[in-house]
C-alpha cells in the first residue's frame, strides 16, 4: 500500500464496486464531480433530443442517456 491517504484496494461492502469502477482512493470531491457530470451528460442528451423533437422512443432516450452517462462520467473518473 502507498503511504498517506491513497488506497490500493477497494473498500469492503457496498462501496467496493464503486471503488472498482472509478478507482480506489478517490476523494469525496472527485466522487461528487463524477456523479454530477454523469447526471449532467445524461440529462443534456435527453433534453436535446426532446427539444430538437427527434421523435425518439423511450427506449432510444434511455439508451442515449446510458451512453452519455457512461462516456461523460468516464471523463472525470479517468
PDB file of N, CA, C and O in Angstrom:
ATOM      1  N   UNK A   1       0.842  -1.180   0.000  1.00  0.00           N
ATOM      2  CA  UNK A   1       0.000   0.000   0.000  1.00  0.00           C
ATOM      3  C   UNK A   1       0.886   1.242   0.000  1.00  0.00           C
ATOM      4  O   UNK A   1       1.942   1.263   0.632  1.00  0.00           O
ATOM      5  N   UNK A   2       0.456   2.249  -0.698  1.00  0.00           N
ATOM      6  CA  UNK A   2       1.176   3.511  -0.749  1.00  0.00           C
ATOM      7  C   UNK A   2       0.924   4.262   0.550  1.00  0.00           C
ATOM      8  O   UNK A   2      -0.188   4.240   1.077  1.00  0.00           O
ATOM      9  N   UNK A   3       1.956   4.926   1.067  1.00  0.00           N
ATOM     10  CA  UNK A   3       1.769   5.668   2.307  1.00  0.00           C
ATOM     11  C   UNK A   3       0.876   6.879   2.072  1.00  0.00           C
ATOM     12  O   UNK A   3       0.736   7.351   0.944  1.00  0.00           O
ATOM     13  N   UNK A   4       0.281   7.369   3.137  1.00  0.00           N
ATOM     14  CA  UNK A   4      -0.620   8.508   3.027  1.00  0.00           C
ATOM     15  C   UNK A   4      -2.068   8.058   3.018  1.00  0.00           C
ATOM     16  O   UNK A   4      -2.411   7.041   3.622  1.00  0.00           O
ATOM     17  N   UNK A   5      -2.913   8.806   2.340  1.00  0.00           N
ATOM     18  CA  UNK A   5      -4.341   8.505   2.344  1.00  0.00           C
ATOM     19  C   UNK A   5      -4.794   7.745   1.108  1.00  0.00           C
ATOM     20  O   UNK A   5      -5.972   7.403   1.007  1.00  0.00           O
ATOM     21  N   UNK A   6      -3.907   7.471   0.170  1.00  0.00           N
ATOM     22  CA  UNK A   6      -4.288   6.752  -1.039  1.00  0.00           C
ATOM     23  C   UNK A   6      -4.464   5.273  -0.719  1.00  0.00           C
ATOM     24  O   UNK A   6      -3.652   4.678  -0.010  1.00  0.00           O
ATOM     25  N   UNK A   7      -5.531   4.688  -1.250  1.00  0.00           N
ATOM     26  CA  UNK A   7      -5.795   3.261  -1.046  1.00  0.00           C
ATOM     27  C   UNK A   7      -5.508   2.514  -2.342  1.00  0.00           C
ATOM     28  O   UNK A   7      -5.800   2.995  -3.436  1.00  0.00           O
ATOM     29  N   UNK A   8      -4.932   1.332  -2.191  1.00  0.00           N
ATOM     30  CA  UNK A   8      -4.709   0.473  -3.341  1.00  0.00           C
ATOM     31  C   UNK A   8      -5.844  -0.522  -3.536  1.00  0.00           C
ATOM     32  O   UNK A   8      -6.092  -0.976  -4.653  1.00  0.00           O
ATOM     33  N   UNK A   9      -6.519  -0.855  -2.469  1.00  0.00           N
ATOM     34  CA  UNK A   9      -7.564  -1.874  -2.505  1.00  0.00           C
ATOM     35  C   UNK A   9      -8.939  -1.231  -2.380  1.00  0.00           C
ATOM     36  O   UNK A   9      -9.102  -0.245  -1.662  1.00  0.00           O
ATOM     37  N   UNK A  10      -9.930  -1.786  -3.076  1.00  0.00           N
ATOM     38  CA  UNK A  10     -11.302  -1.283  -2.922  1.00  0.00           C
ATOM     39  C   UNK A  10     -11.800  -1.495  -1.498  1.00  0.00           C
ATOM     40  O   UNK A  10     -11.393  -2.435  -0.814  1.00  0.00           O
ATOM     41  N   UNK A  11     -12.683  -0.609  -1.068  1.00  0.00           N
ATOM     42  CA  UNK A  11     -13.275  -0.735   0.262  1.00  0.00           C
ATOM     43  C   UNK A  11     -14.187  -1.958   0.306  1.00  0.00           C
ATOM     44  O   UNK A  11     -14.732  -2.361  -0.721  1.00  0.00           O
ATOM     45  N   UNK A  12     -14.354  -2.546   1.478  1.00  0.00           N
ATOM     46  CA  UNK A  12     -15.285  -3.672   1.607  1.00  0.00           C
ATOM     47  C   UNK A  12     -16.732  -3.174   1.583  1.00  0.00           C
ATOM     48  O   UNK A  12     -17.003  -1.991   1.791  1.00  0.00           O
ATOM     49  N   UNK A  13     -17.632  -4.085   1.331  1.00  0.00           N
ATOM     50  CA  UNK A  13     -19.053  -3.757   1.392  1.00  0.00           C
ATOM     51  C   UNK A  13     -19.582  -3.133   0.121  1.00  0.00           C
ATOM     52  O   UNK A  13     -19.082  -3.394  -0.973  1.00  0.00           O
ATOM     53  N   UNK A  14     -20.604  -2.302   0.280  1.00  0.00           N
ATOM     54  CA  UNK A  14     -21.305  -1.712  -0.852  1.00  0.00           C
ATOM     55  C   UNK A  14     -20.454  -0.718  -1.632  1.00  0.00           C
ATOM     56  O   UNK A  14     -20.731  -0.476  -2.807  1.00  0.00           O
ATOM     57  N   UNK A  15     -19.438  -0.141  -1.025  1.00  0.00           N
ATOM     58  CA  UNK A  15     -18.600   0.833  -1.717  1.00  0.00           C
ATOM     59  C   UNK A  15     -17.502   0.175  -2.550  1.00  0.00           C
ATOM     60  O   UNK A  15     -16.846   0.849  -3.344  1.00  0.00           O
ATOM     61  N   UNK A  16     -17.297  -1.110  -2.383  1.00  0.00           N
ATOM     62  CA  UNK A  16     -16.281  -1.825  -3.161  1.00  0.00           C
ATOM     63  C   UNK A  16     -16.498  -1.758  -4.659  1.00  0.00           C
ATOM     64  O   UNK A  16     -15.557  -1.450  -5.390  1.00  0.00           O
ATOM     65  N   UNK A  17     -17.707  -2.035  -5.152  1.00  0.00           N
ATOM     66  CA  UNK A  17     -17.935  -1.926  -6.598  1.00  0.00           C
ATOM     67  C   UNK A  17     -17.716  -0.508  -7.126  1.00  0.00           C
ATOM     68  O   UNK A  17     -17.218  -0.334  -8.238  1.00  0.00           O
ATOM     69  N   UNK A  18     -18.081   0.500  -6.341  1.00  0.00           N
ATOM     70  CA  UNK A  18     -17.836   1.882  -6.765  1.00  0.00           C
ATOM     71  C   UNK A  18     -16.334   2.130  -6.903  1.00  0.00           C
ATOM     72  O   UNK A  18     -15.889   2.737  -7.877  1.00  0.00           O
ATOM     73  N   UNK A  19     -15.553   1.659  -5.926  1.00  0.00           N
ATOM     74  CA  UNK A  19     -14.096   1.809  -5.992  1.00  0.00           C
ATOM     75  C   UNK A  19     -13.516   1.082  -7.203  1.00  0.00           C
ATOM     76  O   UNK A  19     -12.580   1.571  -7.835  1.00  0.00           O
ATOM     77  N   UNK A  20     -14.057  -0.056  -7.518  1.00  0.00           N
ATOM     78  CA  UNK A  20     -13.579  -0.798  -8.695  1.00  0.00           C
ATOM     79  C   UNK A  20     -13.921  -0.062  -9.990  1.00  0.00           C
ATOM     80  O   UNK A  20     -13.188  -0.164 -10.974  1.00  0.00           O
ATOM     81  N   UNK A  21     -15.020   0.671  -9.991  1.00  0.00           N
ATOM     82  CA  UNK A  21     -15.459   1.397 -11.176  1.00  0.00           C
ATOM     83  C   UNK A  21     -14.637   2.660 -11.399  1.00  0.00           C
ATOM     84  O   UNK A  21     -14.179   2.904 -12.515  1.00  0.00           O
ATOM     85  N   UNK A  22     -14.442   3.471 -10.354  1.00  0.00           N
ATOM     86  CA  UNK A  22     -13.758   4.752 -10.513  1.00  0.00           C
ATOM     87  C   UNK A  22     -12.328   4.733 -10.013  1.00  0.00           C
ATOM     88  O   UNK A  22     -11.568   5.667 -10.266  1.00  0.00           O
ATOM     89  N   UNK A  23     -11.959   3.690  -9.313  1.00  0.00           N
ATOM     90  CA  UNK A  23     -10.605   3.588  -8.778  1.00  0.00           C
ATOM     91  C   UNK A  23     -10.592   3.859  -7.294  1.00  0.00           C
ATOM     92  O   UNK A  23     -11.188   4.831  -6.829  1.00  0.00           O
ATOM     93  N   UNK A  24      -9.913   3.004  -6.542  1.00  0.00           N
ATOM     94  CA  UNK A  24      -9.843   3.228  -5.094  1.00  0.00           C
ATOM     95  C   UNK A  24      -9.042   4.490  -4.790  1.00  0.00           C
ATOM     96  O   UNK A  24      -8.111   4.845  -5.514  1.00  0.00           O
ATOM     97  N   UNK A  25      -9.416   5.145  -3.726  1.00  0.00           N
ATOM     98  CA  UNK A  25      -8.679   6.323  -3.302  1.00  0.00           C
ATOM     99  C   UNK A  25      -9.237   7.632  -3.807  1.00  0.00           C
ATOM    100  O   UNK A  25      -8.654   8.684  -3.545  1.00  0.00           O
ATOM    101  N   UNK A  26     -10.348   7.603  -4.526  1.00  0.00           N
ATOM    102  CA  UNK A  26     -10.947   8.856  -4.995  1.00  0.00           C
ATOM    103  C   UNK A  26     -11.451   9.648  -3.792  1.00  0.00           C
ATOM    104  O   UNK A  26     -12.036   9.088  -2.865  1.00  0.00           O
ATOM    105  N   UNK A  27     -11.218  10.944  -3.823  1.00  0.00           N
ATOM    106  CA  UNK A  27     -11.684  11.795  -2.731  1.00  0.00           C
ATOM    107  C   UNK A  27     -13.186  12.042  -2.859  1.00  0.00           C
ATOM    108  O   UNK A  27     -13.798  11.726  -3.879  1.00  0.00           O
ATOM    109  N   UNK A  28     -13.756  12.605  -1.818  1.00  0.00           N
ATOM    110  CA  UNK A  28     -15.184  12.925  -1.855  1.00  0.00           C
ATOM    111  C   UNK A  28     -15.487  13.917  -2.975  1.00  0.00           C
ATOM    112  O   UNK A  28     -16.503  13.794  -3.659  1.00  0.00           O
ATOM    113  N   UNK A  29     -14.613  14.893  -3.162  1.00  0.00           N
ATOM    114  CA  UNK A  29     -14.821  15.879  -4.229  1.00  0.00           C
ATOM    115  C   UNK A  29     -14.777  15.211  -5.604  1.00  0.00           C
ATOM    116  O   UNK A  29     -15.572  15.547  -6.482  1.00  0.00           O
ATOM    117  N   UNK A  30     -13.863  14.280  -5.791  1.00  0.00           N
ATOM    118  CA  UNK A  30     -13.786  13.570  -7.068  1.00  0.00           C
ATOM    119  C   UNK A  30     -15.039  12.746  -7.308  1.00  0.00           C
ATOM    120  O   UNK A  30     -15.549  12.708  -8.428  1.00  0.00           O
ATOM    121  N   UNK A  31     -15.541  12.087  -6.271  1.00  0.00           N
ATOM    122  CA  UNK A  31     -16.761  11.296  -6.412  1.00  0.00           C
ATOM    123  C   UNK A  31     -17.961  12.180  -6.753  1.00  0.00           C
ATOM    124  O   UNK A  31     -18.790  11.802  -7.581  1.00  0.00           O
ATOM    125  N   UNK A  32     -18.061  13.351  -6.122  1.00  0.00           N
ATOM    126  CA  UNK A  32     -19.152  14.277  -6.424  1.00  0.00           C
ATOM    127  C   UNK A  32     -19.053  14.757  -7.868  1.00  0.00           C
ATOM    128  O   UNK A  32     -20.058  14.816  -8.576  1.00  0.00           O
ATOM    129  N   UNK A  33     -17.844  15.100  -8.303  1.00  0.00           N
ATOM    130  CA  UNK A  33     -17.646  15.547  -9.680  1.00  0.00           C
ATOM    131  C   UNK A  33     -18.059  14.464 -10.675  1.00  0.00           C
ATOM    132  O   UNK A  33     -18.733  14.757 -11.663  1.00  0.00           O
ATOM    133  N   UNK A  34     -17.668  13.232 -10.427  1.00  0.00           N
ATOM    134  CA  UNK A  34     -18.006  12.119 -11.323  1.00  0.00           C
ATOM    135  C   UNK A  34     -19.520  11.953 -11.405  1.00  0.00           C
ATOM    136  O   UNK A  34     -20.081  11.856 -12.496  1.00  0.00           O
ATOM    137  N   UNK A  35     -20.178  11.921 -10.251  1.00  0.00           N
ATOM    138  CA  UNK A  35     -21.629  11.722 -10.238  1.00  0.00           C
ATOM    139  C   UNK A  35     -22.369  12.908 -10.853  1.00  0.00           C
ATOM    140  O   UNK A  35     -23.336  12.722 -11.591  1.00  0.00           O
ATOM    141  N   UNK A  36     -21.920  14.112 -10.554  1.00  0.00           N
ATOM    142  CA  UNK A  36     -22.581  15.299 -11.104  1.00  0.00           C
ATOM    143  C   UNK A  36     -22.435  15.355 -12.619  1.00  0.00           C
ATOM    144  O   UNK A  36     -23.411  15.602 -13.326  1.00  0.00           O
ATOM    145  N   UNK A  37     -21.234  15.128 -13.118  1.00  0.00           N
ATOM    146  CA  UNK A  37     -21.007  15.208 -14.556  1.00  0.00           C
ATOM    147  C   UNK A  37     -21.740  14.076 -15.278  1.00  0.00           C
ATOM    148  O   UNK A  37     -22.213  14.268 -16.398  1.00  0.00           O
ATOM    149  N   UNK A  38     -21.839  12.911 -14.659  1.00  0.00           N
ATOM    150  CA  UNK A  38     -22.615  11.814 -15.233  1.00  0.00           C
ATOM    151  C   UNK A  38     -24.070  12.232 -15.420  1.00  0.00           C
ATOM    152  O   UNK A  38     -24.654  12.016 -16.481  1.00  0.00           O
ATOM    153  N   UNK A  39     -24.644  12.826 -14.390  1.00  0.00           N
ATOM    154  CA  UNK A  39     -26.033  13.278 -14.468  1.00  0.00           C
ATOM    155  C   UNK A  39     -26.237  14.394 -15.472  1.00  0.00           C
ATOM    156  O   UNK A  39     -27.220  14.395 -16.214  1.00  0.00           O
ATOM    157  N   UNK A  40     -25.311  15.345 -15.500  1.00  0.00           N
ATOM    158  CA  UNK A  40     -25.421  16.460 -16.450  1.00  0.00           C
ATOM    159  C   UNK A  40     -25.416  15.941 -17.879  1.00  0.00           C
ATOM    160  O   UNK A  40     -26.223  16.378 -18.700  1.00  0.00           O
ATOM    161  N   UNK A  41     -24.526  15.024 -18.180  1.00  0.00           N
ATOM    162  CA  UNK A  41     -24.435  14.495 -19.549  1.00  0.00           C
ATOM    163  C   UNK A  41     -25.693  13.730 -19.937  1.00  0.00           C
ATOM    164  O   UNK A  41     -26.192  13.880 -21.052  1.00  0.00           O
ATOM    165  N   UNK A  42     -26.207  12.916 -19.027  1.00  0.00           N
ATOM    166  CA  UNK A  42     -27.415  12.145 -19.325  1.00  0.00           C
ATOM    167  C   UNK A  42     -28.609  13.068 -19.551  1.00  0.00           C
ATOM    168  O   UNK A  42     -29.371  12.885 -20.500  1.00  0.00           O
ATOM    169  N   UNK A  43     -28.769  14.058 -18.677  1.00  0.00           N
ATOM    170  CA  UNK A  43     -29.890  14.995 -18.816  1.00  0.00           C
ATOM    171  C   UNK A  43     -29.737  15.831 -20.081  1.00  0.00           C
ATOM    172  O   UNK A  43     -30.723  16.107 -20.765  1.00  0.00           O
ATOM    173  N   UNK A  44     -28.522  16.231 -20.394  1.00  0.00           N
ATOM    174  CA  UNK A  44     -28.297  17.071 -21.576  1.00  0.00           C
ATOM    175  C   UNK A  44     -28.671  16.350 -22.865  1.00  0.00           C
ATOM    176  O   UNK A  44     -29.312  16.936 -23.737  1.00  0.00           O
ATOM    177  N   UNK A  45     -28.283  15.099 -22.993  1.00  0.00           N
ATOM    178  CA  UNK A  45     -28.580  14.394 -24.245  1.00  0.00           C
ATOM    179  C   UNK A  45     -30.083  14.132 -24.378  1.00  0.00           C
ATOM    180  O   UNK A  45     -30.633  14.234 -25.475  1.00  0.00           O
ATOM    181  N   UNK A  46     -30.738  13.800 -23.288  1.00  0.00           N
ATOM    182  CA  UNK A  46     -32.190  13.587 -23.351  1.00  0.00           C
ATOM    183  C   UNK A  46     -32.898  14.914 -23.598  1.00  0.00           C
ATOM    184  O   UNK A  46     -33.838  14.981 -24.391  1.00  0.00           O
ATOM    185  N   UNK A  47     -32.450  15.966 -22.923  1.00  0.00           N
ATOM    186  CA  UNK A  47     -33.037  17.282 -23.147  1.00  0.00           C
ATOM    187  C   UNK A  47     -32.891  17.739 -24.586  1.00  0.00           C
ATOM    188  O   UNK A  47     -33.834  18.268 -25.174  1.00  0.00           O
ATOM    189  N   UNK A  48     -31.723  17.538 -25.147  1.00  0.00           N
ATOM    190  CA  UNK A  48     -31.513  17.917 -26.552  1.00  0.00           C
ATOM    191  C   UNK A  48     -32.434  17.128 -27.474  1.00  0.00           C
ATOM    192  O   UNK A  48     -33.035  17.690 -28.389  1.00  0.00           O
ATOM    193  N   UNK A  49     -32.542  15.838 -27.234  1.00  0.00           N
ATOM    194  CA  UNK A  49     -33.392  15.014 -28.091  1.00  0.00           C
ATOM    195  C   UNK A  49     -34.853  15.464 -28.014  1.00  0.00           C
ATOM    196  O   UNK A  49     -35.564  15.439 -29.019  1.00  0.00           O
ATOM    197  N   UNK A  50     -35.295  15.870 -26.838  1.00  0.00           N
ATOM    198  CA  UNK A  50     -36.682  16.311 -26.685  1.00  0.00           C
ATOM    199  C   UNK A  50     -36.903  17.697 -27.282  1.00  0.00           C
ATOM    200  O   UNK A  50     -37.913  17.927 -27.948  1.00  0.00           O
ATOM    201  N   UNK A  51     -35.973  18.622 -27.053  1.00  0.00           N
ATOM    202  CA  UNK A  51     -36.112  19.985 -27.586  1.00  0.00           C
ATOM    203  C   UNK A  51     -36.002  19.981 -29.106  1.00  0.00           C
ATOM    204  O   UNK A  51     -36.721  20.718 -29.781  1.00  0.00           O
ATOM    205  N   UNK A  52     -35.114  19.161 -29.645  1.00  0.00           N
ATOM    206  CA  UNK A  52     -34.932  19.091 -31.097  1.00  0.00           C
ATOM    207  C   UNK A  52     -36.025  18.262 -31.770  1.00  0.00           C
ATOM    208  O   UNK A  52     -36.057  18.145 -32.995  1.00  0.00           O
ATOM    209  N   UNK A  53     -36.919  17.690 -30.964  1.00  0.00           N
ATOM    210  CA  UNK A  53     -38.028  16.883 -31.456  1.00  0.00           C
ATOM    211  C   UNK A  53     -37.546  15.812 -32.436  1.00  0.00           C
ATOM    212  O   UNK A  53     -37.991  15.732 -33.581  1.00  0.00           O
ATOM    213  N   UNK A  54     -36.624  14.999 -31.941  1.00  0.00           N
ATOM    214  CA  UNK A  54     -36.056  13.941 -32.781  1.00  0.00           C
ATOM    215  C   UNK A  54     -36.999  12.754 -32.959  1.00  0.00           C
ATOM    216  O   UNK A  54     -36.775  11.895 -33.811  1.00  0.00           O
ATOM    217  N   UNK A  55     -38.040  12.716 -32.158  1.00  0.00           N
ATOM    218  CA  UNK A  55     -39.006  11.634 -32.292  1.00  0.00           C
ATOM    219  C   UNK A  55     -38.499  10.303 -31.758  1.00  0.00           C
ATOM    220  O   UNK A  55     -38.941   9.242 -32.200  1.00  0.00           O
ATOM    221  N   UNK A  56     -37.574  10.358 -30.811  1.00  0.00           N
ATOM    222  CA  UNK A  56     -37.024   9.121 -30.262  1.00  0.00           C
ATOM    223  C   UNK A  56     -38.036   8.453 -29.345  1.00  0.00           C
ATOM    224  O   UNK A  56     -38.812   9.118 -28.659  1.00  0.00           O
ATOM    225  N   UNK A  57     -38.012   7.137 -29.345  1.00  0.00           N
ATOM    226  CA  UNK A  57     -38.849   6.355 -28.446  1.00  0.00           C
ATOM    227  C   UNK A  57     -38.233   6.393 -27.041  1.00  0.00           C
ATOM    228  O   UNK A  57     -37.076   6.779 -26.877  1.00  0.00           O
ATOM    229  N   UNK A  58     -39.004   5.996 -26.039  1.00  0.00           N
ATOM    230  CA  UNK A  58     -38.438   5.937 -24.683  1.00  0.00           C
ATOM    231  C   UNK A  58     -37.210   5.018 -24.610  1.00  0.00           C
ATOM    232  O   UNK A  58     -36.279   5.292 -23.853  1.00  0.00           O
ATOM    233  N   UNK A  59     -37.205   3.958 -25.373  1.00  0.00           N
ATOM    234  CA  UNK A  59     -36.039   3.072 -25.379  1.00  0.00           C
ATOM    235  C   UNK A  59     -34.816   3.788 -25.952  1.00  0.00           C
ATOM    236  O   UNK A  59     -33.714   3.656 -25.420  1.00  0.00           O
ATOM    237  N   UNK A  60     -35.002   4.531 -27.013  1.00  0.00           N
ATOM    238  CA  UNK A  60     -33.890   5.283 -27.604  1.00  0.00           C
ATOM    239  C   UNK A  60     -33.375   6.351 -26.649  1.00  0.00           C
ATOM    240  O   UNK A  60     -32.166   6.554 -26.539  1.00  0.00           O
ATOM    241  N   UNK A  61     -34.275   7.028 -25.963  1.00  0.00           N
ATOM    242  CA  UNK A  61     -33.868   8.027 -24.984  1.00  0.00           C
ATOM    243  C   UNK A  61     -33.078   7.391 -23.845  1.00  0.00           C
ATOM    244  O   UNK A  61     -32.085   7.949 -23.380  1.00  0.00           O
ATOM    245  N   UNK A  62     -33.524   6.225 -23.403  1.00  0.00           N
ATOM    246  CA  UNK A  62     -32.840   5.519 -22.321  1.00  0.00           C
ATOM    247  C   UNK A  62     -31.441   5.092 -22.735  1.00  0.00           C
ATOM    248  O   UNK A  62     -30.482   5.281 -21.987  1.00  0.00           O
ATOM    249  N   UNK A  63     -31.325   4.514 -23.929  1.00  0.00           N
ATOM    250  CA  UNK A  63     -30.018   4.074 -24.419  1.00  0.00           C
ATOM    251  C   UNK A  63     -29.082   5.270 -24.593  1.00  0.00           C
ATOM    252  O   UNK A  63     -27.909   5.196 -24.225  1.00  0.00           O
ATOM    253  N   UNK A  64     -29.588   6.364 -25.150  1.00  0.00           N
ATOM    254  CA  UNK A  64     -28.766   7.567 -25.326  1.00  0.00           C
ATOM    255  C   UNK A  64     -28.324   8.115 -23.974  1.00  0.00           C
ATOM    256  O   UNK A  64     -27.176   8.534 -23.823  1.00  0.00           O
ATOM    257  N   UNK A  65     -29.222   8.117 -22.990  1.00  0.00           N
ATOM    258  CA  UNK A  65     -28.868   8.605 -21.655  1.00  0.00           C
ATOM    259  C   UNK A  65     -27.806   7.725 -21.016  1.00  0.00           C
ATOM    260  O   UNK A  65     -26.889   8.229 -20.368  1.00  0.00           O
ATOM    261  N   UNK A  66     -27.923   6.414 -21.193  1.00  0.00           N
ATOM    262  CA  UNK A  66     -26.923   5.499 -20.624  1.00  0.00           C
ATOM    263  C   UNK A  66     -25.558   5.690 -21.270  1.00  0.00           C
ATOM    264  O   UNK A  66     -24.538   5.701 -20.581  1.00  0.00           O
ATOM    265  N   UNK A  67     -25.536   5.840 -22.593  1.00  0.00           N
ATOM    266  CA  UNK A  67     -24.259   6.086 -23.286  1.00  0.00           C
ATOM    267  C   UNK A  67     -23.646   7.408 -22.833  1.00  0.00           C
ATOM    268  O   UNK A  67     -22.448   7.480 -22.558  1.00  0.00           O
ATOM    269  N   UNK A  68     -24.467   8.448 -22.756  1.00  0.00           N
ATOM    270  CA  UNK A  68     -23.965   9.755 -22.359  1.00  0.00           C
ATOM    271  C   UNK A  68     -23.446   9.724 -20.915  1.00  0.00           C
ATOM    272  O   UNK A  68     -22.412  10.318 -20.611  1.00  0.00           O
ATOM    273  N   UNK A  69     -24.161   9.039 -20.042  1.00  0.00           N
ATOM    274  CA  UNK A  69     -23.725   8.924 -18.651  1.00  0.00           C
ATOM    275  C   UNK A  69     -22.416   8.156 -18.550  1.00  0.00           C
ATOM    276  O   UNK A  69     -21.530   8.536 -17.784  1.00  0.00           O
ATOM    277  N   UNK A  70     -22.288   7.087 -19.312  1.00  0.00           N
ATOM    278  CA  UNK A  70     -21.072   6.275 -19.272  1.00  0.00           C
ATOM    279  C   UNK A  70     -19.872   7.053 -19.804  1.00  0.00           C
ATOM    280  O   UNK A  70     -18.809   7.064 -19.184  1.00  0.00           O
ATOM    281  N   UNK A  71     -20.043   7.687 -20.928  1.00  0.00           N
ATOM    282  CA  UNK A  71     -18.928   8.442 -21.535  1.00  0.00           C
ATOM    283  C   UNK A  71     -18.637   9.693 -20.717  1.00  0.00           C
ATOM    284  O   UNK A  71     -17.479   9.984 -20.417  1.00  0.00           O
ATOM    285  N   UNK A  72     -19.679  10.433 -20.355  1.00  0.00           N
ATOM    286  CA  UNK A  72     -19.482  11.654 -19.581  1.00  0.00           C
ATOM    287  C   UNK A  72     -18.898  11.398 -18.209  1.00  0.00           C
ATOM    288  O   UNK A  72     -18.028  12.146 -17.762  1.00  0.00           O
ATOM    289  N   UNK A  73     -19.355  10.361 -17.532  1.00  0.00           N
ATOM    290  CA  UNK A  73     -18.820  10.032 -16.210  1.00  0.00           C
ATOM    291  C   UNK A  73     -17.413   9.467 -16.273  1.00  0.00           C
ATOM    292  O   UNK A  73     -16.643   9.585 -15.320  1.00  0.00           O
ATOM    293  N   UNK A  74     -17.082   8.854 -17.397  1.00  0.00           N
ATOM    294  CA  UNK A  74     -15.752   8.281 -17.543  1.00  0.00           C
ATOM    295  C   UNK A  74     -14.671   9.327 -17.706  1.00  0.00           C
ATOM    296  O   UNK A  74     -13.510   9.070 -17.388  1.00  0.00           O
ATOM    297  N   UNK A  75     -15.030  10.497 -18.193  1.00  0.00           N
ATOM    298  CA  UNK A  75     -14.030  11.559 -18.397  1.00  0.00           C
ATOM    299  C   UNK A  75     -13.424  11.985 -17.063  1.00  0.00           C
ATOM    300  O   UNK A  75     -12.203  11.915 -16.918  1.00  0.00           O
ATOM    301  N   UNK A  76     -14.217  12.425 -16.077  1.00  0.00           N
ATOM    302  CA  UNK A  76     -13.576  12.808 -14.811  1.00  0.00           C
ATOM    303  C   UNK A  76     -13.059  11.611 -14.021  1.00  0.00           C
ATOM    304  O   UNK A  76     -12.128  11.755 -13.228  1.00  0.00           O
ATOM    305  N   UNK A  77     -13.645  10.434 -14.220  1.00  0.00           N
ATOM    306  CA  UNK A  77     -13.171   9.259 -13.490  1.00  0.00           C
ATOM    307  C   UNK A  77     -11.761   8.860 -13.917  1.00  0.00           C
ATOM    308  O   UNK A  77     -10.972   8.355 -13.118  1.00  0.00           O
ATOM    309  N   UNK A  78     -11.465   9.096 -15.183  1.00  0.00           N
ATOM    310  CA  UNK A  78     -10.136   8.729 -15.670  1.00  0.00           C
ATOM    311  C   UNK A  78      -9.177   9.886 -15.544  1.00  0.00           C
ATOM    312  O   UNK A  78      -8.007   9.759 -15.907  1.00  0.00           O
TER     313      UNK A  78
END
